[in-house]
Amino acid sequence: MAGEGNGEVKLLGMWASPFVLRVRLALSLKGVRYEYVEEDLRSKSALLLKSNPVHGKVPVLIHNGEPVCESLVILQYIDEAFAGVGPSLLPADPHDRAVARFWASYIDDKLLKASSQASSGKTEEEKAEGKKQAAAAVETLEGALKECSKGKPFFGGDSAGLVDVMLGGLLAWVHAGDAMKGVKTFDPTTTPLLAAWADSFDALEAVEAVMPEVGKLVEFAMATMSHGAAAAAAN
């Protein structure tokens, strides 16, 4: 990948993972050169298991032979380890940094968990509750964007920062889910700031370079659901 280097950088990932996409977005936005290694999660490589022995999951960033795991941790590591390369993901002001970290965590703790429940709940009631909580989380993030952006396009202001990358990693799957369900998660009528944010984020050259195609994600989701249904029928 094009960009500036700072030691040997390798990323173990899986193309459809939103968590891996976060790391690719951060590296692309900062212009860090790295080697990408696609993992088969059904047959994990020895390098992956050695690099992340606790969870055995992607993404794993390996910098000069030292592995770093978990997407949020990796993003903050990238910002610190490559501080002299490209734009910073976190603001300089300590309070603004704390606010960014809060909303970055909120995206996984609230939005992602609720969305997972909405799609994978064991009962229709659980799914309905997950959908309700996800909608509430999106509404809360609309307010957070207004607060953090101060009238600029991104949570990070004039440029995409940590919160943008955290939410941006989910954006391709948001588009895929919208296409499959015929809905608009970031609706211009109800969440105009997030709708405009999504358009601005998608349009960034560094984002376009690594975003997976929505059509491929839809195909992947359909195949996964078909496989899951077949497995359930066989039990």
Rosetta blueprint (number, residue, H / E / L):
1 M L
2 A L
3 G L
4 E E
5 G L
6 N L
7 G L
8 E L
9 V E
10 K E
11 L E
12 L E
13 G E
14 M L
15 W L
16 A L
17 S L
18 P H
19 F H
20 V H
21 L H
22 R H
23 V H
24 R H
25 L H
26 A H
27 L H
28 S H
29 L H
30 K H
31 G L
32 V E
33 R L
34 Y L
35 E E
36 Y E
37 V E
38 E E
39 E L
40 D L
41 L L
42 R L
43 S L
44 K L
45 S L
46 A H
47 L H
48 L H
49 L H
50 K H
51 S H
52 N L
53 P L
54 V L
55 H L
56 G L
57 K L
58 V L
59 P L
60 V E
61 L E
62 I E
63 H E
64 N L
65 G L
66 E E
67 P E
68 V E
69 C E
70 E L
71 S H
72 L H
73 V H
74 I H
75 L H
76 Q H
77 Y H
78 I H
79 D H
80 E H
81 A H
82 F L
83 A L
84 G L
85 V L
86 G L
87 P L
88 S L
89 L L
90 L L
91 P L
92 A L
93 D L
94 P H
95 H H
96 D H
97 R H
98 A H
99 V H
100 A H
101 R H
102 F H
103 W H
104 A H
105 S H
106 Y H
107 I H
108 D H
109 D H
110 K H
111 L H
112 L H
113 K H
114 A H
115 S H
116 S H
117 Q H
118 A H
119 S H
120 S H
121 G L
122 K L
123 T L
124 E H
125 E H
126 E H
127 K H
128 A H
129 E H
130 G H
131 K H
132 K H
133 Q H
134 A H
135 A H
136 A H
137 A H
138 V H
139 E H
140 T H
141 L H
142 E H
143 G H
144 A H
145 L H
146 K H
147 E H
148 C H
149 S H
150 K L
151 G L
152 K L
153 P L
154 F E
155 F L
156 G L
157 G E
158 D L
159 S L
160 A L
161 G L
162 L H
163 V H
164 D H
165 V H
166 M H
167 L H
168 G H
169 G H
170 L H
171 L H
172 A H
173 W H
174 V H
175 H H
176 A H
177 G H
178 D H
179 A H
180 M H
181 K H
182 G L
183 V L
184 K L
185 T L
186 F L
187 D L
188 P L
189 T L
190 T L
191 T L
192 P H
193 L H
194 L H
195 A H
196 A H
197 W H
198 A H
199 D H
200 S H
201 F H
202 D H
203 A H
204 L L
205 E H
206 A H
207 V H
208 E H
209 A L
210 V L
211 M L
212 P L
213 E L
214 V H
215 G H
216 K H
217 L H
218 V H
219 E H
220 F H
221 A H
222 M H
223 A H
224 T H
225 M H
226 S H
227 H H
228 G H
229 A H
230 A H
231 A H
232 A H
233 A H
234 A H
235 N L
